[in-house]
Amino acid sequence: MTLFEEFKGKTVAFAACVVPWCLSSLSKLLELRKNDPKVQHNKTVAQFYHSHCTGPEECGRSLLKIRKQAEKESSQTGEDIDDIDTAYLLYNESIIYFHLRQYTKALVILERLFKIVEPIGKLVVNFVIVMIIIIIIHIKHGFWMACWSLA
């Protein structure tokens, strides 16, 4: 067994224990704070991982709806959306587009995210940078594969 396979197995086991508890806690919290976009966002992401990353289209629609709702509420109240809240929403949207193999959309979101990434923290910044590199490789690989098929 490779180190990667061992890590993946431990990650899956960890998620199997933590995600159901997390969903239960988020459901209770959502009862108290029905219109809180942070709670809705976290529950949507937890449900996505609980389903073993199936249904990315539905998750993407939910995340987009939550982000639009948060932007609408902030424009009505005159308060700016916190960069950190926006950053996490954008990051998770980009992950969904990556799962859907819509690399260009994911890259557009990551480029927007890169402008506000500073307050998030180094770990997420590193994830964003790695995601940008992976997506560019996928886009370039697709371009070269298309060139080869034309020859």
Phi and psi in radians as a Rosetta constraint file:
Dihedral C 1 N 2 CA 2 C 2 CIRCULARHARMONIC -1.365 0.35
Dihedral N 2 CA 2 C 2 N 3 CIRCULARHARMONIC 2.892 0.35
Dihedral C 2 N 3 CA 3 C 3 CIRCULARHARMONIC -1.076 0.35
Dihedral N 3 CA 3 C 3 N 4 CIRCULARHARMONIC -0.694 0.35
Dihedral C 3 N 4 CA 4 C 4 CIRCULARHARMONIC -1.104 0.35
Dihedral N 4 CA 4 C 4 N 5 CIRCULARHARMONIC -0.786 0.35
Dihedral C 4 N 5 CA 5 C 5 CIRCULARHARMONIC -1.091 0.35
Dihedral N 5 CA 5 C 5 N 6 CIRCULARHARMONIC -0.690 0.35
Dihedral C 5 N 6 CA 6 C 6 CIRCULARHARMONIC -1.137 0.35
Dihedral N 6 CA 6 C 6 N 7 CIRCULARHARMONIC -0.772 0.35
Dihedral C 6 N 7 CA 7 C 7 CIRCULARHARMONIC -1.090 0.35
Dihedral N 7 CA 7 C 7 N 8 CIRCULARHARMONIC -0.780 0.35
Dihedral C 7 N 8 CA 8 C 8 CIRCULARHARMONIC -1.069 0.35
Dihedral N 8 CA 8 C 8 N 9 CIRCULARHARMONIC -0.745 0.35
Dihedral C 8 N 9 CA 9 C 9 CIRCULARHARMONIC -1.083 0.35
Dihedral N 9 CA 9 C 9 N 10 CIRCULARHARMONIC -0.747 0.35
Dihedral C 9 N 10 CA 10 C 10 CIRCULARHARMONIC -1.197 0.35
Dihedral N 10 CA 10 C 10 N 11 CIRCULARHARMONIC -0.634 0.35
Dihedral C 10 N 11 CA 11 C 11 CIRCULARHARMONIC -1.135 0.35
Dihedral N 11 CA 11 C 11 N 12 CIRCULARHARMONIC -0.765 0.35
Dihedral C 11 N 12 CA 12 C 12 CIRCULARHARMONIC -1.094 0.35
Dihedral N 12 CA 12 C 12 N 13 CIRCULARHARMONIC -0.749 0.35
Dihedral C 12 N 13 CA 13 C 13 CIRCULARHARMONIC -1.119 0.35
Dihedral N 13 CA 13 C 13 N 14 CIRCULARHARMONIC -0.722 0.35
Dihedral C 13 N 14 CA 14 C 14 CIRCULARHARMONIC -1.093 0.35
Dihedral N 14 CA 14 C 14 N 15 CIRCULARHARMONIC -0.823 0.35
Dihedral C 14 N 15 CA 15 C 15 CIRCULARHARMONIC -1.104 0.35
Dihedral N 15 CA 15 C 15 N 16 CIRCULARHARMONIC -0.624 0.35
Dihedral C 15 N 16 CA 16 C 16 CIRCULARHARMONIC -1.108 0.35
Dihedral N 16 CA 16 C 16 N 17 CIRCULARHARMONIC -0.545 0.35
Dihedral C 16 N 17 CA 17 C 17 CIRCULARHARMONIC -1.469 0.35
Dihedral N 17 CA 17 C 17 N 18 CIRCULARHARMONIC -0.700 0.35
Dihedral C 17 N 18 CA 18 C 18 CIRCULARHARMONIC -1.478 0.35
Dihedral N 18 CA 18 C 18 N 19 CIRCULARHARMONIC -0.714 0.35
Dihedral C 18 N 19 CA 19 C 19 CIRCULARHARMONIC -1.078 0.35
Dihedral N 19 CA 19 C 19 N 20 CIRCULARHARMONIC -0.790 0.35
Dihedral C 19 N 20 CA 20 C 20 CIRCULARHARMONIC -1.043 0.35
Dihedral N 20 CA 20 C 20 N 21 CIRCULARHARMONIC -0.714 0.35
Dihedral C 20 N 21 CA 21 C 21 CIRCULARHARMONIC -1.106 0.35
Dihedral N 21 CA 21 C 21 N 22 CIRCULARHARMONIC -0.746 0.35
Dihedral C 21 N 22 CA 22 C 22 CIRCULARHARMONIC -1.081 0.35
Dihedral N 22 CA 22 C 22 N 23 CIRCULARHARMONIC -0.782 0.35
Dihedral C 22 N 23 CA 23 C 23 CIRCULARHARMONIC -1.081 0.35
Dihedral N 23 CA 23 C 23 N 24 CIRCULARHARMONIC -0.718 0.35
Dihedral C 23 N 24 CA 24 C 24 CIRCULARHARMONIC -1.085 0.35
Dihedral N 24 CA 24 C 24 N 25 CIRCULARHARMONIC -0.797 0.35
Dihedral C 24 N 25 CA 25 C 25 CIRCULARHARMONIC -1.120 0.35
Dihedral N 25 CA 25 C 25 N 26 CIRCULARHARMONIC -0.737 0.35
Dihedral C 25 N 26 CA 26 C 26 CIRCULARHARMONIC -1.175 0.35
Dihedral N 26 CA 26 C 26 N 27 CIRCULARHARMONIC -0.618 0.35
Dihedral C 26 N 27 CA 27 C 27 CIRCULARHARMONIC -1.099 0.35
Dihedral N 27 CA 27 C 27 N 28 CIRCULARHARMONIC -0.747 0.35
Dihedral C 27 N 28 CA 28 C 28 CIRCULARHARMONIC -1.126 0.35
Dihedral N 28 CA 28 C 28 N 29 CIRCULARHARMONIC -0.731 0.35
Dihedral C 28 N 29 CA 29 C 29 CIRCULARHARMONIC -1.158 0.35
Dihedral N 29 CA 29 C 29 N 30 CIRCULARHARMONIC -0.639 0.35
Dihedral C 29 N 30 CA 30 C 30 CIRCULARHARMONIC -1.155 0.35
Dihedral N 30 CA 30 C 30 N 31 CIRCULARHARMONIC -0.512 0.35
Dihedral C 30 N 31 CA 31 C 31 CIRCULARHARMONIC -1.126 0.35
Dihedral N 31 CA 31 C 31 N 32 CIRCULARHARMONIC -0.614 0.35
Dihedral C 31 N 32 CA 32 C 32 CIRCULARHARMONIC -1.413 0.35
Dihedral N 32 CA 32 C 32 N 33 CIRCULARHARMONIC -0.593 0.35
Dihedral C 32 N 33 CA 33 C 33 CIRCULARHARMONIC -2.234 0.35
Dihedral N 33 CA 33 C 33 N 34 CIRCULARHARMONIC 1.218 0.35
Dihedral C 33 N 34 CA 34 C 34 CIRCULARHARMONIC -0.993 0.35
Dihedral N 34 CA 34 C 34 N 35 CIRCULARHARMONIC -0.657 0.35
Dihedral C 34 N 35 CA 35 C 35 CIRCULARHARMONIC -1.820 0.35
Dihedral N 35 CA 35 C 35 N 36 CIRCULARHARMONIC 0.315 0.35
Dihedral C 35 N 36 CA 36 C 36 CIRCULARHARMONIC -1.426 0.35
Dihedral N 36 CA 36 C 36 N 37 CIRCULARHARMONIC 1.985 0.35
Dihedral C 36 N 37 CA 37 C 37 CIRCULARHARMONIC -1.112 0.35
Dihedral N 37 CA 37 C 37 N 38 CIRCULARHARMONIC -0.516 0.35
Dihedral C 37 N 38 CA 38 C 38 CIRCULARHARMONIC -1.126 0.35
Dihedral N 38 CA 38 C 38 N 39 CIRCULARHARMONIC -0.769 0.35
Dihedral C 38 N 39 CA 39 C 39 CIRCULARHARMONIC -1.187 0.35
Dihedral N 39 CA 39 C 39 N 40 CIRCULARHARMONIC -0.750 0.35
Dihedral C 39 N 40 CA 40 C 40 CIRCULARHARMONIC -1.060 0.35
Dihedral N 40 CA 40 C 40 N 41 CIRCULARHARMONIC -0.747 0.35
Dihedral C 40 N 41 CA 41 C 41 CIRCULARHARMONIC -1.077 0.35
Dihedral N 41 CA 41 C 41 N 42 CIRCULARHARMONIC -0.865 0.35
Dihedral C 41 N 42 CA 42 C 42 CIRCULARHARMONIC -1.110 0.35
Dihedral N 42 CA 42 C 42 N 43 CIRCULARHARMONIC -0.657 0.35
Dihedral C 42 N 43 CA 43 C 43 CIRCULARHARMONIC -1.177 0.35
Dihedral N 43 CA 43 C 43 N 44 CIRCULARHARMONIC -0.706 0.35
Dihedral C 43 N 44 CA 44 C 44 CIRCULARHARMONIC -1.068 0.35
Dihedral N 44 CA 44 C 44 N 45 CIRCULARHARMONIC -0.782 0.35
Dihedral C 44 N 45 CA 45 C 45 CIRCULARHARMONIC -1.139 0.35
Dihedral N 45 CA 45 C 45 N 46 CIRCULARHARMONIC -0.757 0.35
Dihedral C 45 N 46 CA 46 C 46 CIRCULARHARMONIC -1.096 0.35
Dihedral N 46 CA 46 C 46 N 47 CIRCULARHARMONIC -0.693 0.35
Dihedral C 46 N 47 CA 47 C 47 CIRCULARHARMONIC -1.134 0.35
Dihedral N 47 CA 47 C 47 N 48 CIRCULARHARMONIC -0.671 0.35
Dihedral C 47 N 48 CA 48 C 48 CIRCULARHARMONIC -1.066 0.35
Dihedral N 48 CA 48 C 48 N 49 CIRCULARHARMONIC -0.803 0.35
Dihedral C 48 N 49 CA 49 C 49 CIRCULARHARMONIC -1.287 0.35
Dihedral N 49 CA 49 C 49 N 50 CIRCULARHARMONIC -0.534 0.35
Dihedral C 49 N 50 CA 50 C 50 CIRCULARHARMONIC -1.136 0.35
Dihedral N 50 CA 50 C 50 N 51 CIRCULARHARMONIC -0.556 0.35
Dihedral C 50 N 51 CA 51 C 51 CIRCULARHARMONIC -1.507 0.35
Dihedral N 51 CA 51 C 51 N 52 CIRCULARHARMONIC 0.248 0.35
Dihedral C 51 N 52 CA 52 C 52 CIRCULARHARMONIC 1.048 0.35
Dihedral N 52 CA 52 C 52 N 53 CIRCULARHARMONIC 0.705 0.35
Dihedral C 52 N 53 CA 53 C 53 CIRCULARHARMONIC 1.120 0.35
Dihedral N 53 CA 53 C 53 N 54 CIRCULARHARMONIC 0.516 0.35
Dihedral C 53 N 54 CA 54 C 54 CIRCULARHARMONIC -1.617 0.35
Dihedral N 54 CA 54 C 54 N 55 CIRCULARHARMONIC 2.711 0.35
Dihedral C 54 N 55 CA 55 C 55 CIRCULARHARMONIC 1.250 0.35
Dihedral N 55 CA 55 C 55 N 56 CIRCULARHARMONIC 0.798 0.35
Dihedral C 55 N 56 CA 56 C 56 CIRCULARHARMONIC -1.146 0.35
Dihedral N 56 CA 56 C 56 N 57 CIRCULARHARMONIC -0.483 0.35
Dihedral C 56 N 57 CA 57 C 57 CIRCULARHARMONIC -1.091 0.35
Dihedral N 57 CA 57 C 57 N 58 CIRCULARHARMONIC -0.846 0.35
Dihedral C 57 N 58 CA 58 C 58 CIRCULARHARMONIC -1.102 0.35
Dihedral N 58 CA 58 C 58 N 59 CIRCULARHARMONIC -0.748 0.35
Dihedral C 58 N 59 CA 59 C 59 CIRCULARHARMONIC -1.098 0.35
Dihedral N 59 CA 59 C 59 N 60 CIRCULARHARMONIC -0.749 0.35
Dihedral C 59 N 60 CA 60 C 60 CIRCULARHARMONIC -1.072 0.35
Dihedral N 60 CA 60 C 60 N 61 CIRCULARHARMONIC -0.750 0.35
Dihedral C 60 N 61 CA 61 C 61 CIRCULARHARMONIC -1.084 0.35
Dihedral N 61 CA 61 C 61 N 62 CIRCULARHARMONIC -0.727 0.35
Dihedral C 61 N 62 CA 62 C 62 CIRCULARHARMONIC -1.117 0.35
Dihedral N 62 CA 62 C 62 N 63 CIRCULARHARMONIC -0.791 0.35
Dihedral C 62 N 63 CA 63 C 63 CIRCULARHARMONIC -1.118 0.35
Dihedral N 63 CA 63 C 63 N 64 CIRCULARHARMONIC -0.708 0.35
Dihedral C 63 N 64 CA 64 C 64 CIRCULARHARMONIC -1.123 0.35
Dihedral N 64 CA 64 C 64 N 65 CIRCULARHARMONIC -0.738 0.35
Dihedral C 64 N 65 CA 65 C 65 CIRCULARHARMONIC -1.076 0.35
Dihedral N 65 CA 65 C 65 N 66 CIRCULARHARMONIC -0.744 0.35
Dihedral C 65 N 66 CA 66 C 66 CIRCULARHARMONIC -1.123 0.35
Dihedral N 66 CA 66 C 66 N 67 CIRCULARHARMONIC -0.754 0.35
Dihedral C 66 N 67 CA 67 C 67 CIRCULARHARMONIC -1.127 0.35
Dihedral N 67 CA 67 C 67 N 68 CIRCULARHARMONIC -0.776 0.35
Dihedral C 67 N 68 CA 68 C 68 CIRCULARHARMONIC -1.079 0.35
Dihedral N 68 CA 68 C 68 N 69 CIRCULARHARMONIC -0.701 0.35
Dihedral C 68 N 69 CA 69 C 69 CIRCULARHARMONIC -1.091 0.35
Dihedral N 69 CA 69 C 69 N 70 CIRCULARHARMONIC -0.781 0.35
Dihedral C 69 N 70 CA 70 C 70 CIRCULARHARMONIC -1.116 0.35
Dihedral N 70 CA 70 C 70 N 71 CIRCULARHARMONIC -0.721 0.35
Dihedral C 70 N 71 CA 71 C 71 CIRCULARHARMONIC -1.146 0.35
Dihedral N 71 CA 71 C 71 N 72 CIRCULARHARMONIC -0.701 0.35
Dihedral C 71 N 72 CA 72 C 72 CIRCULARHARMONIC -1.117 0.35
Dihedral N 72 CA 72 C 72 N 73 CIRCULARHARMONIC -0.811 0.35
Dihedral C 72 N 73 CA 73 C 73 CIRCULARHARMONIC -1.093 0.35
Dihedral N 73 CA 73 C 73 N 74 CIRCULARHARMONIC -0.677 0.35
Dihedral C 73 N 74 CA 74 C 74 CIRCULARHARMONIC -1.210 0.35
Dihedral N 74 CA 74 C 74 N 75 CIRCULARHARMONIC -0.582 0.35
Dihedral C 74 N 75 CA 75 C 75 CIRCULARHARMONIC -1.257 0.35
Dihedral N 75 CA 75 C 75 N 76 CIRCULARHARMONIC -0.539 0.35
Dihedral C 75 N 76 CA 76 C 76 CIRCULARHARMONIC -1.290 0.35
Dihedral N 76 CA 76 C 76 N 77 CIRCULARHARMONIC -0.647 0.35
Dihedral C 76 N 77 CA 77 C 77 CIRCULARHARMONIC -1.530 0.35
Dihedral N 77 CA 77 C 77 N 78 CIRCULARHARMONIC -0.261 0.35
Dihedral C 77 N 78 CA 78 C 78 CIRCULARHARMONIC 1.451 0.35
Dihedral N 78 CA 78 C 78 N 79 CIRCULARHARMONIC 0.023 0.35
Dihedral C 78 N 79 CA 79 C 79 CIRCULARHARMONIC -1.583 0.35
Dihedral N 79 CA 79 C 79 N 80 CIRCULARHARMONIC 2.505 0.35
Dihedral C 79 N 80 CA 80 C 80 CIRCULARHARMONIC -1.345 0.35
Dihedral N 80 CA 80 C 80 N 81 CIRCULARHARMONIC 2.549 0.35
Dihedral C 80 N 81 CA 81 C 81 CIRCULARHARMONIC -1.256 0.35
Dihedral N 81 CA 81 C 81 N 82 CIRCULARHARMONIC 2.373 0.35
Dihedral C 81 N 82 CA 82 C 82 CIRCULARHARMONIC -1.059 0.35
Dihedral N 82 CA 82 C 82 N 83 CIRCULARHARMONIC 2.328 0.35
Dihedral C 82 N 83 CA 83 C 83 CIRCULARHARMONIC -0.988 0.35
Dihedral N 83 CA 83 C 83 N 84 CIRCULARHARMONIC -0.625 0.35
Dihedral C 83 N 84 CA 84 C 84 CIRCULARHARMONIC -1.149 0.35
Dihedral N 84 CA 84 C 84 N 85 CIRCULARHARMONIC -0.781 0.35
Dihedral C 84 N 85 CA 85 C 85 CIRCULARHARMONIC -1.079 0.35
Dihedral N 85 CA 85 C 85 N 86 CIRCULARHARMONIC -0.800 0.35
Dihedral C 85 N 86 CA 86 C 86 CIRCULARHARMONIC -1.083 0.35
Dihedral N 86 CA 86 C 86 N 87 CIRCULARHARMONIC -0.719 0.35
Dihedral C 86 N 87 CA 87 C 87 CIRCULARHARMONIC -1.070 0.35
Dihedral N 87 CA 87 C 87 N 88 CIRCULARHARMONIC -0.780 0.35
Dihedral C 87 N 88 CA 88 C 88 CIRCULARHARMONIC -1.171 0.35
Dihedral N 88 CA 88 C 88 N 89 CIRCULARHARMONIC -0.668 0.35
Dihedral C 88 N 89 CA 89 C 89 CIRCULARHARMONIC -1.088 0.35
Dihedral N 89 CA 89 C 89 N 90 CIRCULARHARMONIC -0.803 0.35
Dihedral C 89 N 90 CA 90 C 90 CIRCULARHARMONIC -1.125 0.35
Dihedral N 90 CA 90 C 90 N 91 CIRCULARHARMONIC -0.742 0.35
Dihedral C 90 N 91 CA 91 C 91 CIRCULARHARMONIC -1.041 0.35
Dihedral N 91 CA 91 C 91 N 92 CIRCULARHARMONIC -0.818 0.35
Dihedral C 91 N 92 CA 92 C 92 CIRCULARHARMONIC -1.193 0.35
Dihedral N 92 CA 92 C 92 N 93 CIRCULARHARMONIC -0.590 0.35
Dihedral C 92 N 93 CA 93 C 93 CIRCULARHARMONIC -1.086 0.35
Dihedral N 93 CA 93 C 93 N 94 CIRCULARHARMONIC -0.735 0.35
Dihedral C 93 N 94 CA 94 C 94 CIRCULARHARMONIC -1.121 0.35
Dihedral N 94 CA 94 C 94 N 95 CIRCULARHARMONIC -0.639 0.35
Dihedral C 94 N 95 CA 95 C 95 CIRCULARHARMONIC -1.090 0.35
Dihedral N 95 CA 95 C 95 N 96 CIRCULARHARMONIC -0.736 0.35
Dihedral C 95 N 96 CA 96 C 96 CIRCULARHARMONIC -1.099 0.35
Dihedral N 96 CA 96 C 96 N 97 CIRCULARHARMONIC -0.812 0.35
Dihedral C 96 N 97 CA 97 C 97 CIRCULARHARMONIC -1.078 0.35
Dihedral N 97 CA 97 C 97 N 98 CIRCULARHARMONIC -0.597 0.35
Dihedral C 97 N 98 CA 98 C 98 CIRCULARHARMONIC -1.103 0.35
Dihedral N 98 CA 98 C 98 N 99 CIRCULARHARMONIC -0.782 0.35
Dihedral C 98 N 99 CA 99 C 99 CIRCULARHARMONIC -1.063 0.35
Dihedral N 99 CA 99 C 99 N 100 CIRCULARHARMONIC -0.570 0.35
Dihedral C 99 N 100 CA 100 C 100 CIRCULARHARMONIC -1.451 0.35
Dihedral N 100 CA 100 C 100 N 101 CIRCULARHARMONIC -0.006 0.35
Dihedral C 100 N 101 CA 101 C 101 CIRCULARHARMONIC 1.087 0.35
Dihedral N 101 CA 101 C 101 N 102 CIRCULARHARMONIC 0.503 0.35
Dihedral C 101 N 102 CA 102 C 102 CIRCULARHARMONIC -1.720 0.35
Dihedral N 102 CA 102 C 102 N 103 CIRCULARHARMONIC 1.256 0.35
Dihedral C 102 N 103 CA 103 C 103 CIRCULARHARMONIC -1.144 0.35
Dihedral N 103 CA 103 C 103 N 104 CIRCULARHARMONIC -0.627 0.35
Dihedral C 103 N 104 CA 104 C 104 CIRCULARHARMONIC -1.131 0.35
Dihedral N 104 CA 104 C 104 N 105 CIRCULARHARMONIC -0.773 0.35
Dihedral C 104 N 105 CA 105 C 105 CIRCULARHARMONIC -1.084 0.35
Dihedral N 105 CA 105 C 105 N 106 CIRCULARHARMONIC -0.737 0.35
Dihedral C 105 N 106 CA 106 C 106 CIRCULARHARMONIC -1.078 0.35
Dihedral N 106 CA 106 C 106 N 107 CIRCULARHARMONIC -0.725 0.35
Dihedral C 106 N 107 CA 107 C 107 CIRCULARHARMONIC -1.156 0.35
Dihedral N 107 CA 107 C 107 N 108 CIRCULARHARMONIC -0.708 0.35
Dihedral C 107 N 108 CA 108 C 108 CIRCULARHARMONIC -1.039 0.35
Dihedral N 108 CA 108 C 108 N 109 CIRCULARHARMONIC -0.774 0.35
Dihedral C 108 N 109 CA 109 C 109 CIRCULARHARMONIC -1.146 0.35
Dihedral N 109 CA 109 C 109 N 110 CIRCULARHARMONIC -0.747 0.35
Dihedral C 109 N 110 CA 110 C 110 CIRCULARHARMONIC -1.130 0.35
Dihedral N 110 CA 110 C 110 N 111 CIRCULARHARMONIC -0.611 0.35
Dihedral C 110 N 111 CA 111 C 111 CIRCULARHARMONIC -1.148 0.35
Dihedral N 111 CA 111 C 111 N 112 CIRCULARHARMONIC -0.701 0.35
Dihedral C 111 N 112 CA 112 C 112 CIRCULARHARMONIC -1.113 0.35
Dihedral N 112 CA 112 C 112 N 113 CIRCULARHARMONIC -0.745 0.35
Dihedral C 112 N 113 CA 113 C 113 CIRCULARHARMONIC -1.112 0.35
Dihedral N 113 CA 113 C 113 N 114 CIRCULARHARMONIC -0.649 0.35
Dihedral C 113 N 114 CA 114 C 114 CIRCULARHARMONIC -1.056 0.35
Dihedral N 114 CA 114 C 114 N 115 CIRCULARHARMONIC -0.447 0.35
Dihedral C 114 N 115 CA 115 C 115 CIRCULARHARMONIC -1.279 0.35
Dihedral N 115 CA 115 C 115 N 116 CIRCULARHARMONIC -0.410 0.35
Dihedral C 115 N 116 CA 116 C 116 CIRCULARHARMONIC -2.092 0.35
Dihedral N 116 CA 116 C 116 N 117 CIRCULARHARMONIC 0.305 0.35
Dihedral C 116 N 117 CA 117 C 117 CIRCULARHARMONIC -1.329 0.35
Dihedral N 117 CA 117 C 117 N 118 CIRCULARHARMONIC -0.324 0.35
Dihedral C 117 N 118 CA 118 C 118 CIRCULARHARMONIC -0.953 0.35
Dihedral N 118 CA 118 C 118 N 119 CIRCULARHARMONIC -0.798 0.35
Dihedral C 118 N 119 CA 119 C 119 CIRCULARHARMONIC -1.327 0.35
Dihedral N 119 CA 119 C 119 N 120 CIRCULARHARMONIC -0.084 0.35
Dihedral C 119 N 120 CA 120 C 120 CIRCULARHARMONIC -1.277 0.35
Dihedral N 120 CA 120 C 120 N 121 CIRCULARHARMONIC -0.834 0.35
Dihedral C 120 N 121 CA 121 C 121 CIRCULARHARMONIC 2.312 0.35
Dihedral N 121 CA 121 C 121 N 122 CIRCULARHARMONIC 2.686 0.35
Dihedral C 121 N 122 CA 122 C 122 CIRCULARHARMONIC -1.129 0.35
Dihedral N 122 CA 122 C 122 N 123 CIRCULARHARMONIC -0.618 0.35
Dihedral C 122 N 123 CA 123 C 123 CIRCULARHARMONIC -1.086 0.35
Dihedral N 123 CA 123 C 123 N 124 CIRCULARHARMONIC -0.849 0.35
Dihedral C 123 N 124 CA 124 C 124 CIRCULARHARMONIC -1.195 0.35
Dihedral N 124 CA 124 C 124 N 125 CIRCULARHARMONIC -0.645 0.35
Dihedral C 124 N 125 CA 125 C 125 CIRCULARHARMONIC -1.020 0.35
Dihedral N 125 CA 125 C 125 N 126 CIRCULARHARMONIC -0.772 0.35
Dihedral C 125 N 126 CA 126 C 126 CIRCULARHARMONIC -1.079 0.35
Dihedral N 126 CA 126 C 126 N 127 CIRCULARHARMONIC -0.729 0.35
Dihedral C 126 N 127 CA 127 C 127 CIRCULARHARMONIC -1.064 0.35
Dihedral N 127 CA 127 C 127 N 128 CIRCULARHARMONIC -0.731 0.35
Dihedral C 127 N 128 CA 128 C 128 CIRCULARHARMONIC -1.092 0.35
Dihedral N 128 CA 128 C 128 N 129 CIRCULARHARMONIC -0.798 0.35
Dihedral C 128 N 129 CA 129 C 129 CIRCULARHARMONIC -1.090 0.35
Dihedral N 129 CA 129 C 129 N 130 CIRCULARHARMONIC -0.780 0.35
Dihedral C 129 N 130 CA 130 C 130 CIRCULARHARMONIC -1.114 0.35
Dihedral N 130 CA 130 C 130 N 131 CIRCULARHARMONIC -0.734 0.35
Dihedral C 130 N 131 CA 131 C 131 CIRCULARHARMONIC -1.071 0.35
Dihedral N 131 CA 131 C 131 N 132 CIRCULARHARMONIC -0.722 0.35
Dihedral C 131 N 132 CA 132 C 132 CIRCULARHARMONIC -1.074 0.35
Dihedral N 132 CA 132 C 132 N 133 CIRCULARHARMONIC -0.786 0.35
Dihedral C 132 N 133 CA 133 C 133 CIRCULARHARMONIC -1.089 0.35
Dihedral N 133 CA 133 C 133 N 134 CIRCULARHARMONIC -0.820 0.35
Dihedral C 133 N 134 CA 134 C 134 CIRCULARHARMONIC -1.073 0.35
Dihedral N 134 CA 134 C 134 N 135 CIRCULARHARMONIC -0.752 0.35
Dihedral C 134 N 135 CA 135 C 135 CIRCULARHARMONIC -1.158 0.35
Dihedral N 135 CA 135 C 135 N 136 CIRCULARHARMONIC -0.724 0.35
Dihedral C 135 N 136 CA 136 C 136 CIRCULARHARMONIC -1.080 0.35
Dihedral N 136 CA 136 C 136 N 137 CIRCULARHARMONIC -0.708 0.35
Dihedral C 136 N 137 CA 137 C 137 CIRCULARHARMONIC -1.076 0.35
Dihedral N 137 CA 137 C 137 N 138 CIRCULARHARMONIC -0.776 0.35
Dihedral C 137 N 138 CA 138 C 138 CIRCULARHARMONIC -1.072 0.35
Dihedral N 138 CA 138 C 138 N 139 CIRCULARHARMONIC -0.758 0.35
Dihedral C 138 N 139 CA 139 C 139 CIRCULARHARMONIC -1.136 0.35
Dihedral N 139 CA 139 C 139 N 140 CIRCULARHARMONIC -0.808 0.35
Dihedral C 139 N 140 CA 140 C 140 CIRCULARHARMONIC -1.152 0.35
Dihedral N 140 CA 140 C 140 N 141 CIRCULARHARMONIC -0.699 0.35
Dihedral C 140 N 141 CA 141 C 141 CIRCULARHARMONIC -1.072 0.35
Dihedral N 141 CA 141 C 141 N 142 CIRCULARHARMONIC -0.755 0.35
Dihedral C 141 N 142 CA 142 C 142 CIRCULARHARMONIC -1.089 0.35
Dihedral N 142 CA 142 C 142 N 143 CIRCULARHARMONIC -0.673 0.35
Dihedral C 142 N 143 CA 143 C 143 CIRCULARHARMONIC -1.100 0.35
Dihedral N 143 CA 143 C 143 N 144 CIRCULARHARMONIC -0.823 0.35
Dihedral C 143 N 144 CA 144 C 144 CIRCULARHARMONIC -1.196 0.35
Dihedral N 144 CA 144 C 144 N 145 CIRCULARHARMONIC -0.609 0.35
Dihedral C 144 N 145 CA 145 C 145 CIRCULARHARMONIC -1.143 0.35
Dihedral N 145 CA 145 C 145 N 146 CIRCULARHARMONIC -0.665 0.35
Dihedral C 145 N 146 CA 146 C 146 CIRCULARHARMONIC -1.148 0.35
Dihedral N 146 CA 146 C 146 N 147 CIRCULARHARMONIC -0.698 0.35
Dihedral C 146 N 147 CA 147 C 147 CIRCULARHARMONIC -1.092 0.35
Dihedral N 147 CA 147 C 147 N 148 CIRCULARHARMONIC -0.741 0.35
Dihedral C 147 N 148 CA 148 C 148 CIRCULARHARMONIC -1.148 0.35
Dihedral N 148 CA 148 C 148 N 149 CIRCULARHARMONIC -0.630 0.35
Dihedral C 148 N 149 CA 149 C 149 CIRCULARHARMONIC -1.259 0.35
Dihedral N 149 CA 149 C 149 N 150 CIRCULARHARMONIC -0.394 0.35
Dihedral C 149 N 150 CA 150 C 150 CIRCULARHARMONIC -1.380 0.35
Dihedral N 150 CA 150 C 150 N 151 CIRCULARHARMONIC -0.420 0.35
